[in-house]
């Protein structure tokens, strides 16, 4: 009997040692910092203009309602309920689906490898922003070619608009100075030492942001999750005051209802939801697991989703008002200057800033915003992976000093693995990882099985009981319809369409990768997808009893120890009916 008491005390000590957010504000800021990232600024506005302006909001809102919010609530709920990481939570809820957790963590790991390189580029641009003259503002530098055009000094009706071989000073700075890009993925070349130093700096910052777990993460997000909004408001006010801003905003929002019949528009709306809401990979599960059991996660999720989508729309005004100004100054259509992703952050926006009065000031504001938007997404993702691994081996990893040493080893392994991406040919590999390893279709695939496992095997009614027990509120019945029917059907349709419409990656619209590179890309994409059926087959093949007994055992959740006996019996009864 004494041994059992000792074991119980030891288990309780482990749970207490895992820790919680110091306050609800820390949780809200951590989730907001993770989900409100670079995609809200450089991807959503571009997709909106490209896919029908205001009409794009129709498929976007459809995916928000049927997939984004239901998955956001689902993942946060199971994290808060189980108090476990993104892998071990499945052992409590549905052991057969544990491969979903492994697949999600692998996608996060791939994303970590590329995301922090973007931050390194932004840090390098921030350093250059303090120059007496912005280096991407003129063609009088050693890296410029004869085809370089300084738009800020040319007349709007100048002859460059009729030339096909001209490049902007900002483009040449990006491609020839920062990247020194080679002719293809086969030409790796040397490491870009300036980017290397910036990358080291970003890894050091991220390490110290999370080295003490939620105790340090919860404090850092007070700054990293709020200050970008200050920068965004400043840039929004400045952008709207520029000549040509109104044309840019109209171009951004002017609806084209005819685009709603294009399946590609709907696919891109769905993909944007998964990237911006951070669902499907277990991030919200981990962040929710540090909440107290009775935190009102239901209300939190609704407000956080509203904040995320609202930020995306507002960021569009900030971006397209500046792009409208740039098109006005150059005398060209806005479509000629609109960019997405790195093209917006490192070519289009810097070029526009160079045309403004006090360009250094606005350049500093912009890149500080980019760094802070990306920084909390990066270190929260690192915390998610760390938590998921530590929760798998709690007795080993939660001892004094073990976390810090393991985190250092993790950072060093990621750093040395990505050195090839900051070489002269590294951009080609970077794009390969972005396009295949972190592909939205992979996340959609995991999310299909997540909703099936939790909605049908664990039980949507049981989830309702859990939300009621934790928050004291009854969730809207619409979420039950989503978890059982709408969400998996919409996700499955999106996944099938993405496979049908899939196009192999090309770089800069002209470079075609060699065959071995495409094979590598598909290996990266399938590595996360195949973990779901692979893990299920492995557990079914190695468990005790016959196949039917193994399947039944792997679909049953562990006893719900956290609830009252009455509530536990009620949920177990509902769960047995669902099974």
JOQUI-V264329 format. One record per residue. D_LAST is the distance of its C-alpha to the last C-alpha in Angstrom with 1 decimal. Layout:
D_LAST / D_LAST
This chain:
35.2 / 37.3 / 35.5 / 32.1 / 33.8 / 35.3 / 32.0 / 30.5 / 33.6 / 33.4 / 29.8 / 30.8 / 33.9 / 31.8 / 29.7 / 32.9 / 34.6 / 32.0 / 33.4 / 32.7 / 34.4 / 37.7 / 37.1 / 34.9 / 37.7 / 37.1 / 33.5 / 34.4 / 37.3 / 35.3 / 32.7 / 35.4 / 37.5 / 34.8 / 33.7 / 37.2 / 38.9 / 41.2 / 39.0 / 39.7 / 43.4 / 44.0 / 41.2 / 40.1 / 43.7 / 44.5 / 41.4 / 42.4 / 45.9 / 45.0 / 42.4 / 44.2 / 45.0 / 43.7 / 41.8 / 39.5 / 38.2 / 36.4 / 34.0 / 33.9 / 32.8 / 30.2 / 28.5 / 29.0 / 27.2 / 24.3 / 23.8 / 26.1 / 25.5 / 21.6 / 21.3 / 24.1 / 22.3 / 18.9 / 20.6 / 23.0 / 20.3 / 18.3 / 21.7 / 23.0 / 20.0 / 19.8 / 23.6 / 23.1 / 24.4 / 22.8 / 21.8 / 20.9 / 18.7 / 16.1 / 16.4 / 15.2 / 12.4 / 11.1 / 13.7 / 13.1 / 14.5 / 17.5 / 19.8 / 19.5 / 21.3 / 23.9 / 24.5 / 25.1 / 27.5 / 29.4 / 29.9 / 31.2 / 33.5 / 34.9 / 35.5 / 37.2 / 39.6 / 40.8 / 40.5 / 42.9 / 45.5 / 45.6 / 46.4 / 49.1 / 50.7 / 50.5 / 52.2 / 54.9 / 55.6 / 55.7 / 58.4 / 60.4 / 60.1 / 62.7 / 65.3 / 68.5 / 67.5 / 64.0 / 64.1 / 62.1 / 64.5 / 67.4 / 68.3 / 71.0 / 68.9 / 69.2 / 65.8 / 66.6 / 67.7 / 70.3 / 67.5 / 66.4 / 66.9 / 67.1 / 65.8 / 67.0 / 70.6 / 70.5 / 71.5 / 68.8 / 70.5 / 71.3 / 71.2 / 68.1 / 65.9 / 67.4 / 66.9 / 64.0 / 64.5 / 64.7 / 62.2 / 61.9 / 63.0 / 59.5 / 58.0 / 60.6 / 60.0 / 56.3 / 56.6 / 59.9 / 60.2 / 56.7 / 54.9 / 58.0 / 55.7 / 56.5 / 56.6 / 53.2 / 50.4 / 52.6 / 55.2 / 53.6 / 56.9 / 57.4 / 55.3 / 56.2 / 57.4 / 57.2 / 53.6 / 53.0 / 54.6 / 52.5 / 49.3 / 50.3 / 50.9 / 47.5 / 45.7 / 47.8 / 47.0 / 43.2 / 43.4 / 45.1 / 42.8 / 39.8 / 41.4 / 40.6 / 37.1 / 36.2 / 39.5 / 41.4 / 39.0 / 38.8 / 42.5 / 43.2 / 41.0 / 43.3 / 45.8 / 44.0 / 41.6 / 44.3 / 47.5 / 46.4 / 46.2 / 49.8 / 50.8 / 48.8 / 50.6 / 54.0 / 53.4 / 52.2 / 55.4 / 57.6 / 56.0 / 56.4 / 60.0 / 60.9 / 62.7 / 60.4 / 57.3 / 56.9 / 56.8 / 54.2 / 52.0 / 52.5 / 51.7 / 48.4 / 47.3 / 49.1 / 46.5 / 46.4 / 44.1 / 44.7 / 42.6 / 39.4 / 39.4 / 39.3 / 35.8 / 37.1 / 37.5 / 33.9 / 32.8 / 35.1 / 33.9 / 30.3 / 31.5 / 33.6 / 30.7 / 28.8 / 32.0 / 33.3 / 30.1 / 29.2 / 25.5 / 23.4 / 25.0 / 24.0 / 27.2 / 25.9 / 23.3 / 26.2 / 28.6 / 26.1 / 25.5 / 29.1 / 28.8 / 29.0 / 25.7 / 27.0 / 28.4 / 28.0 / 26.2 / 25.4 / 29.1 / 30.0 / 27.9 / 29.4 / 32.9 / 32.5 / 31.3 / 34.3 / 36.6 / 35.4 / 36.0 / 39.2 / 40.6 / 40.1 / 42.0 / 44.8 / 45.1 / 45.8 / 48.9 / 50.1 / 49.8 / 51.1 / 54.0 / 55.3 / 54.7 / 56.5 / 59.4 / 59.5 / 59.6 / 62.3 / 64.4 / 64.2 / 64.6 / 61.6 / 58.5 / 55.6 / 53.5 / 55.9 / 55.1 / 51.3 / 49.2 / 45.7 / 44.5 / 47.2 / 49.7 / 49.5 / 49.7 / 52.3 / 54.4 / 54.2 / 54.0 / 56.6 / 58.9 / 58.7 / 59.3 / 62.4 / 63.8 / 63.5 / 66.1 / 65.1 / 62.8 / 62.2 / 60.8 / 58.3 / 57.3 / 56.7 / 54.6 / 52.5 / 51.8 / 51.2 / 48.5 / 47.0 / 47.0 / 45.4 / 42.7 / 41.8 / 42.4 / 39.7 / 37.2 / 38.4 / 38.4 / 35.1 / 33.5 / 35.3 / 33.9 / 30.4 / 30.9 / 32.7 / 30.1 / 27.3 / 29.5 / 30.8 / 27.4 / 26.6 / 29.8 / 30.5 / 32.9 / 35.0 / 35.0 / 35.4 / 38.7 / 41.9 / 43.0 / 40.3 / 38.6 / 42.0 / 42.9 / 39.6 / 39.8 / 43.3 / 42.3 / 39.5 / 42.0 / 44.6 / 42.3 / 41.3 / 44.9 / 46.4 / 43.7 / 44.6 / 48.4 / 48.6 / 47.3 / 50.4 / 52.8 / 54.9 / 52.3 / 49.3 / 48.6 / 47.5 / 45.0 / 43.9 / 43.1 / 41.3 / 38.9 / 38.5 / 37.9 / 35.6 / 34.1 / 33.2 / 32.5 / 30.4 / 28.6 / 27.3 / 25.9 / 24.4 / 22.7 / 21.1 / 20.1 / 18.4 / 15.9 / 15.8 / 14.8 / 12.1 / 10.7 / 11.1 / 10.7 / 7.6 / 5.7 / 7.4 / 7.7 / 11.1 / 11.6 / 11.3 / 13.7 / 15.9 / 16.1 / 17.1 / 19.7 / 21.0 / 21.3 / 23.1 / 25.3 / 25.7 / 25.2 / 22.8 / 21.9 / 23.0 / 20.4 / 21.6 / 19.6 / 16.3 / 17.6 / 18.7 / 15.5 / 13.6 / 16.6 / 20.1 / 19.8 / 18.0 / 20.3 / 23.4 / 22.8 / 22.2 / 25.4 / 27.3 / 26.4 / 27.6 / 30.7 / 31.6 / 31.6 / 33.7 / 36.1 / 36.4 / 39.9 / 41.2 / 42.6 / 46.3 / 48.2 / 50.6 / 50.1 / 52.4 / 51.4 / 49.3 / 47.6 / 48.3 / 45.8 / 44.9 / 43.9 / 41.5 / 40.0 / 39.6 / 38.0 / 35.3 / 34.7 / 34.2 / 31.8 / 29.7 / 29.7 / 27.0 / 25.1 / 24.8 / 23.5 / 20.0 / 19.6 / 22.2 / 20.3 / 17.0 / 19.3 / 21.2 / 18.4 / 17.1 / 20.7 / 21.8 / 19.2 / 19.7 / 18.7 / 18.1 / 16.2 / 13.1 / 13.1 / 13.8 / 11.0 / 8.4 / 10.7 / 11.2 / 7.7 / 7.9 / 10.4 / 13.7 / 14.8 / 16.1 / 19.7 / 21.3 / 20.3 / 22.0 / 20.7 / 20.1 / 18.2 / 16.1 / 15.2 / 14.4 / 12.1 / 10.3 / 10.0 / 8.7 / 6.2 / 5.0 / 5.5 / 3.8 / 0.0
